[in-house]
């Protein structure tokens, strides 16, 4: 239990447990703080974990993430690199570092880390790492690899809403409207089931697909939603330009 407003925080101690168990207690404590956005408070259990094992990839990864969230990119990268030096096979850390590099538009550096994370068959976050990798390839301009990777995501998680729309947009852009419709329909079913909500990207794709399908009523519906929900989006600007 975390009490706010106290000057001293008691970190749980497992005196006779193994080093790994003692680290895990502190990691859980830190994750609870991170979940609440209490980044400064998360540092104490994480530094405690490093006192048990200065090379703990779990603690180094989370400390890097904490500094990243606080906007200290120099320290964040320092800890990500320490994590990699300690255990280059630590998939969660490779995924987080890849995202860190993507945020800074360093795609050529980011993609290999995301690829390493997504190639670990036992990593529970593998579908998300693959999705990140596909996005990295897409931002780097390699649409062929991006499409191939999004398809890998759908083999693992067929109802990934982000992947359905990203892949639908990619295949639409290269002229495969039929497959784009199929993917968009799968996404729309998730929307109808209230599992996900439309984004500006999905609505703009819906407008274009409906126009091609000669369904002006649906095109108008998607356009109205785009205008009302995302009036400042680049997709709405593209829609307005398409009417001129």
C-alpha positions as CSV (number, residue, x, y, z in Angstrom):
1,X,0.0,0.0,0.0
2,X,1.3,3.4,-0.9
3,X,0.7,6.4,1.4
4,X,1.0,9.8,-0.1
5,X,2.1,12.8,1.9
6,X,4.7,10.9,3.9
7,X,8.4,11.9,3.9
8,X,9.6,8.4,4.2
9,X,8.6,5.4,2.1
10,X,9.1,1.9,3.4
11,X,10.3,-0.4,0.7
12,X,9.3,-4.1,1.3
13,X,12.3,-6.2,2.3
14,X,12.6,-9.9,1.8
15,X,15.5,-10.7,4.0
16,X,16.0,-14.4,3.3
17,X,14.8,-14.6,-0.3
18,X,17.0,-15.0,-3.3
19,X,18.5,-11.9,-4.9
20,X,16.1,-12.3,-7.9
21,X,13.0,-12.4,-5.5
22,X,14.3,-9.3,-3.7
23,X,14.6,-7.5,-7.0
24,X,11.2,-8.6,-8.1
25,X,9.6,-7.2,-5.0
26,X,11.1,-3.8,-5.7
27,X,10.2,-4.0,-9.4
28,X,6.6,-4.6,-8.5
29,X,6.7,-1.7,-6.1
30,X,8.2,0.6,-8.8
31,X,5.6,-0.5,-11.4
32,X,2.8,0.5,-9.1
33,X,4.3,4.0,-8.8
34,X,4.8,4.1,-12.5
35,X,1.2,3.1,-13.1
36,X,0.1,6.0,-11.1
37,X,2.5,8.4,-12.8
38,X,4.6,8.7,-9.6
39,X,7.9,8.6,-11.5
40,X,10.1,10.2,-8.8
41,X,8.7,7.8,-6.2
42,X,9.5,4.9,-8.5
43,X,13.2,5.6,-8.4
44,X,13.8,4.5,-4.8
45,X,12.7,0.8,-5.2
46,X,14.5,0.7,-8.6
47,X,17.8,2.0,-7.1
48,X,17.2,-0.5,-4.3
49,X,17.0,-3.3,-6.9
50,X,20.3,-2.1,-8.4
51,X,21.9,-2.3,-4.9
52,X,21.0,-6.0,-5.0
53,X,22.2,-6.5,-8.6
54,X,23.8,-3.5,-10.3
55,X,23.2,-5.2,-13.7
56,X,19.5,-6.1,-13.2
57,X,18.0,-5.5,-16.7
58,X,14.5,-5.2,-15.2
59,X,15.6,-2.3,-13.0
60,X,17.7,-0.6,-15.6
61,X,14.9,-0.8,-18.2
62,X,12.4,0.7,-15.8
63,X,14.8,3.4,-14.7
64,X,15.4,4.3,-18.3
65,X,11.6,4.5,-18.9
66,X,11.2,6.7,-15.8
67,X,13.8,9.2,-17.0
68,X,12.2,9.1,-20.4
69,X,8.8,10.0,-19.0
70,X,10.4,12.8,-17.1
71,X,11.9,14.2,-20.3
72,X,15.5,13.4,-19.4
73,X,16.4,11.7,-22.7
74,X,20.2,11.7,-22.0
75,X,19.9,9.8,-18.7
76,X,17.2,7.6,-20.2
77,X,19.5,6.5,-23.1
78,X,22.4,6.0,-20.6
79,X,20.3,3.5,-18.7
80,X,18.9,1.8,-21.8
81,X,22.5,1.2,-22.9
82,X,23.5,-0.1,-19.5
83,X,20.5,-2.5,-19.7
84,X,21.7,-3.7,-23.1
85,X,25.2,-4.2,-21.9
86,X,23.9,-6.2,-19.0
87,X,21.5,-8.4,-21.0
88,X,21.1,-7.8,-24.8
89,X,18.5,-10.5,-24.9
90,X,16.1,-8.8,-22.5
91,X,13.1,-8.4,-24.9
92,X,11.0,-5.8,-22.9
93,X,14.1,-3.6,-22.7
94,X,14.8,-3.9,-26.4
95,X,11.2,-3.0,-27.2
96,X,11.2,0.0,-24.9
97,X,14.6,1.3,-26.2
98,X,13.2,0.8,-29.8
99,X,10.2,3.0,-29.0
100,X,12.5,5.5,-27.3
101,X,14.6,5.8,-30.5
102,X,11.4,6.0,-32.7
103,X,10.2,9.0,-30.7
104,X,13.4,10.7,-31.7
105,X,13.0,9.8,-35.4
106,X,16.0,7.5,-35.2
107,X,14.3,4.8,-37.2
108,X,17.5,3.0,-38.5
109,X,18.6,2.5,-34.9
110,X,15.1,1.7,-33.6
111,X,14.0,-1.1,-36.0
112,X,16.8,-3.6,-35.1
113,X,15.9,-3.3,-31.4
114,X,12.2,-3.9,-32.1
115,X,13.1,-6.8,-34.4
116,X,15.1,-8.4,-31.7
117,X,12.3,-8.0,-29.2
118,X,9.7,-9.4,-31.6
119,X,11.8,-12.4,-32.4
120,X,11.7,-13.7,-28.9
121,X,8.9,-16.4,-29.0
122,X,8.5,-16.4,-25.2
123,X,8.1,-12.6,-24.8
124,X,4.5,-11.9,-23.8
125,X,4.6,-8.5,-25.5
126,X,5.7,-10.0,-28.8
127,X,2.6,-8.9,-30.7
128,X,3.0,-5.3,-29.5
129,X,6.7,-5.4,-30.4
130,X,5.9,-6.6,-33.9
131,X,3.3,-3.9,-34.3
132,X,5.9,-1.3,-33.2
133,X,8.4,-2.8,-35.6
134,X,5.9,-2.6,-38.5
135,X,5.3,1.1,-37.6
136,X,9.0,1.7,-37.5
137,X,9.5,0.2,-41.0
138,X,6.6,2.3,-42.2
139,X,8.0,5.6,-40.8
140,X,11.4,4.6,-42.2
141,X,9.7,4.4,-45.7
142,X,10.0,0.6,-46.1
143,X,6.4,-0.1,-46.9
144,X,7.1,-3.6,-48.1
145,X,8.7,-4.7,-44.8
146,X,6.0,-2.8,-42.9
147,X,3.2,-4.7,-44.7
148,X,4.9,-8.0,-44.2
149,X,5.3,-7.3,-40.5
150,X,1.7,-6.2,-40.0
151,X,0.6,-9.5,-41.5
152,X,2.7,-11.3,-38.9
153,X,0.9,-9.3,-36.2
154,X,-2.5,-10.5,-37.5
155,X,-1.4,-14.1,-37.4
156,X,-0.7,-13.7,-33.7
157,X,-3.6,-11.3,-32.9
158,X,-6.3,-11.3,-35.6
159,X,-8.3,-8.5,-34.0
160,X,-5.5,-6.0,-33.6
161,X,-7.4,-2.8,-34.4
162,X,-4.2,-0.7,-35.0
163,X,-2.8,-3.3,-37.4
164,X,-6.1,-3.7,-39.3
165,X,-6.2,0.0,-40.1
166,X,-2.5,0.4,-40.8
167,X,-2.4,-2.6,-43.1
168,X,-5.7,-1.6,-44.8
169,X,-4.2,1.9,-45.5
170,X,-1.0,0.4,-46.9
171,X,-2.7,-2.0,-49.3
172,X,-5.2,0.8,-50.3
173,X,-2.3,3.1,-51.2
174,X,-0.9,0.5,-53.5
175,X,-4.3,0.0,-55.2
176,X,-5.6,-3.1,-53.5
177,X,-9.0,-1.7,-52.6
178,X,-10.6,-5.2,-52.3
179,X,-8.3,-6.3,-49.6
180,X,-8.4,-2.9,-48.0
181,X,-12.2,-3.3,-47.8
182,X,-11.9,-6.7,-46.1
183,X,-9.5,-5.4,-43.5
184,X,-11.7,-2.3,-42.9
185,X,-14.8,-4.4,-42.5
186,X,-13.0,-6.4,-39.8
187,X,-12.1,-3.2,-38.0
188,X,-15.7,-1.9,-38.4
189,X,-17.0,-5.0,-36.7
190,X,-14.8,-4.3,-33.7
191,X,-16.2,-0.7,-33.7
192,X,-19.8,-2.1,-33.9
193,X,-19.0,-4.3,-30.9
194,X,-17.8,-1.3,-29.0
195,X,-14.4,-2.8,-28.6
196,X,-12.5,0.0,-30.3
197,X,-13.3,3.5,-31.6
198,X,-12.7,5.1,-34.9
199,X,-9.6,7.2,-35.4
200,X,-9.1,10.0,-37.9
201,X,-7.1,7.6,-40.0
202,X,-9.9,5.0,-40.1
203,X,-12.6,7.5,-40.9
204,X,-10.6,9.0,-43.8
205,X,-10.0,5.5,-45.1
206,X,-13.7,4.8,-44.8
207,X,-14.5,8.0,-46.8
208,X,-12.2,6.9,-49.6
209,X,-13.3,3.3,-49.7
210,X,-17.0,4.3,-49.7
211,X,-16.4,6.7,-52.6
212,X,-14.8,4.0,-54.6
213,X,-17.6,1.7,-53.7
214,X,-20.1,4.3,-55.0
215,X,-21.7,4.6,-51.6
216,X,-22.1,8.4,-51.1
217,X,-24.3,7.9,-48.0
218,X,-21.6,6.0,-46.1
219,X,-18.9,8.4,-47.4
220,X,-20.9,11.3,-46.0
221,X,-21.3,9.6,-42.7
222,X,-17.6,8.9,-42.3
223,X,-16.9,12.5,-43.4
224,X,-19.3,14.0,-40.8
225,X,-17.7,11.9,-38.0
226,X,-14.3,13.0,-39.2
227,X,-15.3,16.6,-39.1
228,X,-17.0,16.4,-35.7
229,X,-14.4,14.2,-33.9
230,X,-11.2,15.2,-35.5
231,X,-11.6,18.7,-37.0
232,X,-7.9,19.6,-36.5
233,X,-6.5,16.4,-37.9
234,X,-4.4,16.1,-41.0
235,X,-6.9,13.6,-42.3
236,X,-9.7,16.1,-42.1
237,X,-7.6,18.6,-44.0
238,X,-7.0,16.0,-46.7
239,X,-10.8,15.4,-46.9
240,X,-11.4,19.1,-47.4
241,X,-8.8,19.3,-50.1
242,X,-10.3,16.2,-51.8
243,X,-13.6,18.2,-52.2
244,X,-12.0,21.1,-54.0
